[in-house]
Amino acid sequence: MQRNQLQQMLTLHALPDDYADFVSLYLAPVAAAIDGRIRRNGIPLIGINGSQGSGKSTAALFLKLLLESDYGHRVVVLSIDDFYHGKATREAMAQSLHPLFATRGVPGTHDIELAINTIAALRKAAAGECVEVPRFDKANDDRKPREQWDRVQGPVSAIILEGWCLGAPPLSDALLHEPVNELERVEDRDGTWRMAYSNFLAEEYQQLFDDIDWLLMLKAPSFSVVYDWRLLQEQKLAQSTAHGGSLLNAQQVGRFIAHYQRLTEHCLHRIPDVADAVIELDDRHRMTTLRMQRT
């Protein structure tokens, strides 16, 4: 990657200059491993797991830049967030399953069939063939209209999919009984919501996760840092949003991330054992250690 390309990316995403060191120390070796996987396995699906605010989207963009500039590949970046069901669908789920399904995030609130079909279409796309890729508008909490979806022209060398619960193994039913926070204690007293999203995770989500060829985890030090990270995300979104979307204040962020605590802690415990590479983060988002477990 040329220095001017790196500096442009740092400026575009308002990143500190020392992120360049993280790119060279941690992301460049990951890009080299992905290049090897591309050359061996055709068009791999590369997963990036990390809690909210861990920098998954930023890491994915820099990996794309490294793979394209240093290795000559064509890479498309997807987020599991872009496959959220629209607001109307989630409200219908709230009526039929549990009110907490109105809030996006947990398994069941994504259109997994759309994700699987989009990835399959990208893998098959021939030269000149375009694939529609859905995009989600977080400020309005709804999927963008189809005419605003991206159109990715084939062929591609690799697909990067990032998501907060990506690769999560099923939850144990025995661990679902006791609430982990006030949200579960008050709004899901009988465990209906968490049992329902656990079932979604164990079934259709595993179909998507089984398609991942290589998994990177950006590992937060603990769930306790997620509040500050998610609040920072919301503040950046507010600064970059030109229209009057529905953004979250500090109190709302606290309630919002409570929806994810159980599964985030599950990921922090289980994903390091199954990921192909793990980058440890400190509480200020800084990458500190890379463990390359499989190339």
C-alpha positions in Angstrom: 0.0 0.0 0.0 1.4 3.4 -0.9 1.8 6.0 1.8 -0.5 8.5 0.2 -3.3 5.8 0.0 -2.9 5.1 3.7 -2.9 8.7 4.6 -6.1 9.4 2.5 -7.8 6.5 4.4 -6.8 7.8 7.8 -8.1 11.3 6.9 -11.3 10.0 5.3 -12.2 8.0 8.4 -10.9 10.5 11.0 -8.4 8.0 12.4 -5.3 8.9 14.4 -1.9 8.7 12.7 -0.9 5.7 14.9 -3.5 3.6 13.2 -1.0 3.3 10.4 1.2 1.3 12.8 -1.7 -1.0 13.5 -2.2 -1.5 9.7 1.5 -2.6 9.2 1.8 -4.6 12.4 -1.5 -6.4 12.5 -3.6 -6.0 9.4 -0.8 -6.5 6.8 -0.1 -10.0 8.1 -3.8 -10.8 8.1 -4.0 -9.6 4.5 -1.1 -11.9 3.6 -2.9 -14.8 5.1 -6.1 -14.0 3.2 -4.1 -13.7 0.0 -2.9 -17.2 0.5 -6.4 -18.4 1.2 -7.6 -16.7 -2.0 -4.9 -18.4 -4.1 -5.8 -21.8 -2.6 -9.6 -21.7 -2.4 -11.0 -19.6 -5.2 -13.4 -16.9 -3.8 -13.3 -17.2 0.0 -15.7 -15.7 2.5 -13.6 -13.9 5.1 -15.4 -13.2 8.4 -14.6 -10.5 10.9 -16.1 -10.9 14.4 -16.0 -8.1 17.0 -18.2 -6.5 19.5 -20.0 -3.2 18.8 -17.6 -0.4 18.2 -14.5 -2.6 18.0 -13.5 -1.3 14.6 -14.7 -4.1 12.4 -15.8 -1.9 9.5 -12.5 0.1 9.6 -10.4 -3.1 9.6 -12.4 -4.5 6.8 -11.9 -1.4 4.6 -8.1 -1.5 5.3 -7.9 -5.2 4.5 -9.7 -4.5 1.2 -7.2 -1.7 0.4 -4.3 -4.0 1.3 -5.6 -6.9 -0.8 -6.3 -4.7 -3.8 -3.2 -2.5 -3.7 -0.6 -5.0 -2.7 -2.0 -8.3 -4.2 -4.1 -7.1 -7.1 -7.4 -8.7 -5.9 -10.9 -7.4 -6.1 -12.6 -7.5 -2.7 -16.2 -6.6 -1.7 -17.0 -5.7 1.9 -20.3 -6.6 3.4 -21.7 -6.1 6.9 -24.2 -8.4 8.6 -25.9 -5.1 9.6 -26.9 -4.5 6.0 -29.0 -7.6 6.1 -31.2 -6.5 8.9 -34.9 -7.0 8.4 -36.7 -3.7 7.7 -38.5 -1.9 10.5 -41.9 -3.2 9.5 -40.8 -6.8 9.6 -39.2 -6.4 13.0 -42.3 -4.8 14.3 -44.3 -7.8 13.1 -41.9 -10.1 14.9 -42.4 -8.0 18.0 -46.1 -8.7 17.8 -45.8 -12.4 17.0 -42.7 -13.5 19.0 -41.7 -10.9 21.6 -41.6 -7.1 21.9 -37.8 -7.0 22.1 -37.5 -8.2 18.5 -38.4 -4.6 17.4 -34.8 -3.7 18.3 -32.3 -4.7 15.6 -29.3 -6.8 16.4 -29.9 -10.2 17.9 -30.3 -13.3 15.8 -33.7 -13.3 14.1 -33.5 -9.7 13.1 -31.4 -10.4 10.0 -32.6 -11.7 6.7 -30.2 -14.6 6.6 -31.6 -16.0 3.3 -30.8 -12.7 1.6 -27.3 -12.7 3.0 -26.6 -16.3 1.8 -28.1 -15.6 -1.6 -26.1 -12.3 -2.0 -22.8 -14.0 -1.1 -23.6 -16.9 -3.5 -24.4 -14.4 -6.3 -21.1 -12.5 -5.7 -19.1 -15.7 -5.9 -20.8 -16.6 -9.2 -20.7 -13.1 -10.8 -18.9 -13.2 -14.2 -17.1 -10.3 -15.7 -19.5 -7.4 -16.3 -22.3 -9.0 -14.3 -23.7 -6.8 -11.4 -24.9 -8.0 -8.1 -27.3 -5.9 -5.9 -26.0 -5.6 -2.3 -28.5 -4.3 0.3 -27.5 -1.4 2.6 -29.1 -0.5 5.9 -29.7 3.1 7.1 -29.0 3.0 10.9 -30.0 6.6 11.4 -33.5 5.7 10.2 -33.4 2.2 11.6 -34.6 0.7 8.3 -33.2 -0.9 5.1 -32.5 1.5 2.3 -34.8 1.4 -0.7 -33.7 -1.0 -3.4 -32.8 1.7 -5.8 -30.2 2.9 -3.2 -28.5 -0.5 -2.8 -25.0 -0.9 -4.1 -24.3 -2.7 -7.4 -21.1 -4.7 -7.3 -19.6 -5.8 -10.6 -18.0 -9.2 -10.9 -15.8 -11.0 -10.7 -14.5 -10.6 -7.2 -11.5 -12.3 -5.5 -12.9 -12.4 -2.0 -15.8 -11.4 0.1 -15.3 -9.8 3.6 -18.3 -10.1 5.9 -18.1 -8.3 9.3 -20.6 -8.6 12.1 -20.8 -8.5 15.9 -22.1 -12.0 16.3 -20.4 -13.5 13.2 -19.3 -17.1 13.8 -20.9 -17.4 17.2 -21.7 -21.1 18.1 -25.1 -21.9 19.5 -25.9 -20.9 23.1 -26.5 -23.6 25.7 -30.1 -23.8 26.7 -29.1 -24.4 30.3 -27.4 -21.0 30.4 -30.5 -19.1 29.2 -32.5 -19.3 32.4 -30.8 -16.7 34.5 -31.0 -13.1 33.3 -27.7 -11.3 32.7 -28.9 -7.7 33.1 -31.9 -5.6 34.0 -33.3 -5.7 30.5 -33.6 -9.4 30.6 -34.8 -9.4 34.2 -37.6 -6.9 33.6 -38.6 -7.3 29.9 -37.9 -11.0 29.3 -38.9 -12.5 32.6 -39.7 -15.9 31.3 -36.8 -16.0 28.8 -39.1 -16.2 25.7 -37.0 -13.6 23.8 -33.6 -15.0 24.5 -34.8 -18.6 23.9 -36.2 -17.5 20.5 -33.1 -15.7 19.3 -31.0 -18.6 20.6 -33.0 -20.9 18.3 -32.4 -18.6 15.4 -28.7 -18.6 16.1 -28.6 -22.4 16.3 -30.4 -22.9 13.0 -30.3 -20.4 10.1 -27.3 -18.4 11.4 -25.1 -21.5 11.5 -25.9 -22.1 7.8 -24.4 -18.7 7.1 -21.5 -19.1 9.5 -20.6 -22.5 8.0 -19.9 -20.8 4.8 -17.1 -18.7 6.3 -13.7 -19.9 5.1 -11.5 -17.8 7.4 -12.4 -15.9 10.5 -10.7 -12.9 12.2 -11.7 -11.8 15.6 -11.1 -8.2 17.0 -11.3 -9.1 20.7 -12.5 -6.4 23.1 -11.0 -6.7 26.6 -14.5 -7.2 28.1 -18.1 -6.3 27.6 -17.8 -3.3 29.9 -16.0 -1.2 27.3 -18.8 -1.7 24.7 -20.9 1.1 26.1 -18.2 3.7 25.6 -17.4 2.3 22.1 -21.0 2.2 21.0 -21.7 5.8 22.3 -18.7 7.0 20.3 -20.1 5.3 17.2 -23.4 7.1 17.7 -21.7 10.4 18.1 -19.7 9.9 14.8 -22.9 8.8 13.1 -24.6 12.0 14.2 -21.7 14.1 12.8 -21.8 12.4 9.5 -25.6 12.3 9.0 -27.0 15.1 7.0 -30.7 14.2 7.5 -32.7 14.1 10.7 -32.4 10.4 11.6 -33.3 8.8 14.8 -30.0 8.6 16.7 -29.4 7.3 20.3 -28.6 9.4 23.4 -26.4 8.0 26.2 -29.2 6.5 28.1 -30.7 4.9 25.0 -27.2 3.5 24.1 -27.1 1.8 27.5 -30.4 0.1 26.9 -29.5 -0.8 23.3 -26.3 -2.6 24.1 -28.1 -4.6 26.9 -29.8 -6.5 24.1 -26.4 -7.8 23.1 -24.7 -8.5 26.4 -25.4 -12.2 26.6 -24.3 -13.0 23.1 -21.3 -10.6 23.2 -20.0 -12.3 26.3 -20.6 -15.7 24.7 -18.5 -14.5 21.7 -15.7 -13.2 23.8 -15.5 -16.6 25.5 -15.9 -18.9 22.6 -14.7 -17.2 19.4 -11.0 -17.0 20.3 -10.9 -20.9 20.2 -12.4 -21.2 16.7 -11.1 -18.1 15.0 -8.2 -18.4 12.5 -6.7 -15.2 13.8 -7.3 -13.0 16.9 -6.3 -9.4 17.3 -6.5 -8.3 20.9 -7.7 -4.7 21.6 -7.2 -2.5 24.6 -10.0 -0.3 26.1 -9.0 2.6 23.7 -9.5 0.5 20.5 -5.7 0.0 20.1 -4.5 -3.3 18.6 -2.0 -4.9 21.0 -1.5 -8.5 19.9 -2.0 -10.7 16.8 -2.4 -14.5 17.2 -2.4 -16.2 13.8 -3.8 -19.6 14.7 -4.4 -20.8 11.1 -3.4 -19.4 7.7 
